[in-house]
């Protein structure tokens, strides 16, 4: 963890976001109709026609998968807008869908509000269609106008997602962007760029690694993260792990979802290490979730419910500074422990060890909002937990008997989604 006199504390909104755990990403747009990952802004708006689009159906499924928030690509790098913006004709208004009167963002926003799902919007700073992009001042005005529409027309936003792809060496008016967000969406988490409140984990595999540090200095952050000079000090920025259920981000007919084992491995390496997981499930060309993807998400939810649906909370007490004991009401056969850190005063734990009957059964670096440990099943009445870190504290310990005493793994030959069209 970054050395400092006193750990930086999270805001209430940051901590609330961290506790959500799982969100669903949805890459959707004109690329969906051409098997493209990136396009150059020349694909015709007339190609966008999701004839079976039903926002309620999509969000009901998202909720049934256990996700707490939904992030939609309102505008990807190609510049096509999924709402009827006043800034460009390259939008749903120029498509045959709903005879040009449709609003994907609006329908999704309304469905999220109805079903209690947080709404996030992705607005790519890079725009390969806009005639203003080559003129920084003109484009800043154009981009702020788009952001203002999204921040004022669709209710409260949980997250604003700024992707750094294509923006290396480019300057945007982040001070004005931050001011706009502060005025209209002050509770929204800001991903990755400008004045962020959450950060990219650093890969598109969906994988964090131990330690998962919530406080980082700008010099340790990704090249895709732009931090303004006034925020060049250490910041509390918990990571979000983004990954697609498929090889690509946008739907294509000859792609397929990852295996259940793979997705469980991602879950253990993201949520199970104290990071957030944003799992992309792209709608298809009819505007529905691909049946294979939806079935795999049901499998994932079922597996997680089976494993973690019968928690055994322990009574936690501190013996001495840095030593805690978690006692269960009776001897229980356990193969998983979930630890959580008291984060109100900042992330302080940088190492920990767990003992049962004097035997070391688990150890690691950070604990954070949630840390899952897997070990060979054993009867446990109490566990002793040693934590390292000035002023560090534990908030909770939960035991599970899952019948699985080995953590699922991610295939060694796995490669992140490509930025180019897949073969």
Secondary structure as the mmCIF struct_conf table of DSSP 4:
data_model
#
loop_
_struct_conf.conf_type_id
_struct_conf.id
_struct_conf.beg_label_comp_id
_struct_conf.beg_label_asym_id
_struct_conf.beg_label_seq_id
_struct_conf.end_label_comp_id
_struct_conf.end_label_asym_id
_struct_conf.end_label_seq_id
BEND BEND1 UNK A 5 UNK A 6
HELX_LH_PP_P HELX_LH_PP_P1 UNK A 7 UNK A 11
HELX_RH_AL_P HELX_RH_AL_P1 UNK A 12 UNK A 18
TURN_TY1_P TURN_TY1_P1 UNK A 19 UNK A 20
STRN STRN1 UNK A 22 UNK A 26
BEND BEND2 UNK A 29 UNK A 29
HELX_RH_3T_P HELX_RH_3T_P1 UNK A 30 UNK A 33
TURN_TY1_P TURN_TY1_P2 UNK A 34 UNK A 35
BEND BEND3 UNK A 37 UNK A 38
BEND BEND4 UNK A 41 UNK A 41
BEND BEND5 UNK A 43 UNK A 43
HELX_RH_3T_P HELX_RH_3T_P2 UNK A 45 UNK A 47
TURN_TY1_P TURN_TY1_P3 UNK A 51 UNK A 52
HELX_RH_AL_P HELX_RH_AL_P2 UNK A 55 UNK A 64
TURN_TY1_P TURN_TY1_P4 UNK A 65 UNK A 66
BEND BEND6 UNK A 68 UNK A 68
STRN STRN2 UNK A 69 UNK A 75
TURN_TY1_P TURN_TY1_P5 UNK A 77 UNK A 78
STRN STRN3 UNK A 81 UNK A 81
BEND BEND7 UNK A 82 UNK A 83
BEND BEND8 UNK A 86 UNK A 87
BEND BEND9 UNK A 89 UNK A 90
STRN STRN4 UNK A 91 UNK A 91
HELX_RH_3T_P HELX_RH_3T_P3 UNK A 92 UNK A 94
BEND BEND10 UNK A 95 UNK A 96
HELX_RH_3T_P HELX_RH_3T_P4 UNK A 97 UNK A 100
TURN_TY1_P TURN_TY1_P6 UNK A 101 UNK A 101
HELX_RH_AL_P HELX_RH_AL_P3 UNK A 104 UNK A 115
TURN_TY1_P TURN_TY1_P7 UNK A 116 UNK A 116
STRN STRN5 UNK A 118 UNK A 123
BEND BEND11 UNK A 125 UNK A 125
BEND BEND12 UNK A 128 UNK A 129
TURN_TY1_P TURN_TY1_P8 UNK A 131 UNK A 134
BEND BEND13 UNK A 135 UNK A 135
HELX_RH_AL_P HELX_RH_AL_P4 UNK A 136 UNK A 153
BEND BEND14 UNK A 154 UNK A 154
BEND BEND15 UNK A 158 UNK A 158
STRN STRN6 UNK A 159 UNK A 161
TURN_TY1_P TURN_TY1_P9 UNK A 165 UNK A 166
TURN_TY1_P TURN_TY1_P10 UNK A 168 UNK A 169
HELX_RH_AL_P HELX_RH_AL_P5 UNK A 174 UNK A 184
TURN_TY1_P TURN_TY1_P11 UNK A 186 UNK A 187
BEND BEND16 UNK A 188 UNK A 188
STRN STRN7 UNK A 189 UNK A 191
BEND BEND17 UNK A 192 UNK A 193
STRN STRN8 UNK A 194 UNK A 194
BEND BEND18 UNK A 195 UNK A 195
BEND BEND19 UNK A 197 UNK A 197
STRN STRN9 UNK A 198 UNK A 200
BEND BEND20 UNK A 202 UNK A 202
BEND BEND21 UNK A 204 UNK A 205
BEND BEND22 UNK A 210 UNK A 211
BEND BEND23 UNK A 214 UNK A 214
STRN STRN10 UNK A 215 UNK A 216
HELX_RH_3T_P HELX_RH_3T_P5 UNK A 218 UNK A 220
BEND BEND24 UNK A 221 UNK A 221
TURN_TY1_P TURN_TY1_P12 UNK A 223 UNK A 224
STRN STRN11 UNK A 227 UNK A 227
HELX_RH_3T_P HELX_RH_3T_P6 UNK A 229 UNK A 231
BEND BEND25 UNK A 233 UNK A 233
STRN STRN12 UNK A 235 UNK A 236
STRN STRN13 UNK A 238 UNK A 244
BEND BEND26 UNK A 245 UNK A 250
TURN_TY1_P TURN_TY1_P13 UNK A 253 UNK A 254
HELX_LH_PP_P HELX_LH_PP_P2 UNK A 257 UNK A 259
HELX_RH_AL_P HELX_RH_AL_P6 UNK A 260 UNK A 268
TURN_TY1_P TURN_TY1_P14 UNK A 269 UNK A 270
HELX_RH_3T_P HELX_RH_3T_P7 UNK A 271 UNK A 273
TURN_TY1_P TURN_TY1_P15 UNK A 274 UNK A 274
STRN STRN14 UNK A 276 UNK A 280
STRN STRN15 UNK A 283 UNK A 283
TURN_TY1_P TURN_TY1_P16 UNK A 285 UNK A 286
BEND BEND27 UNK A 287 UNK A 288
STRN STRN16 UNK A 289 UNK A 289
HELX_RH_AL_P HELX_RH_AL_P7 UNK A 291 UNK A 308
BEND BEND28 UNK A 309 UNK A 310
STRN STRN17 UNK A 312 UNK A 313
STRN STRN18 UNK A 315 UNK A 320
TURN_TY1_P TURN_TY1_P17 UNK A 321 UNK A 322
STRN STRN19 UNK A 323 UNK A 341
TURN_TY1_P TURN_TY1_P18 UNK A 344 UNK A 345
STRN STRN20 UNK A 351 UNK A 356
TURN_TY1_P TURN_TY1_P19 UNK A 357 UNK A 358
STRN STRN21 UNK A 359 UNK A 364
BEND BEND29 UNK A 365 UNK A 365
TURN_TY1_P TURN_TY1_P20 UNK A 368 UNK A 369
STRN STRN22 UNK A 371 UNK A 388
BEND BEND30 UNK A 389 UNK A 389
TURN_TY1_P TURN_TY1_P21 UNK A 390 UNK A 391
STRN STRN23 UNK A 394 UNK A 400
BEND BEND31 UNK A 403 UNK A 403
BEND BEND32 UNK A 406 UNK A 406
TURN_TY1_P TURN_TY1_P22 UNK A 412 UNK A 413
HELX_LH_PP_P HELX_LH_PP_P3 UNK A 416 UNK A 418
BEND BEND33 UNK A 419 UNK A 420
#
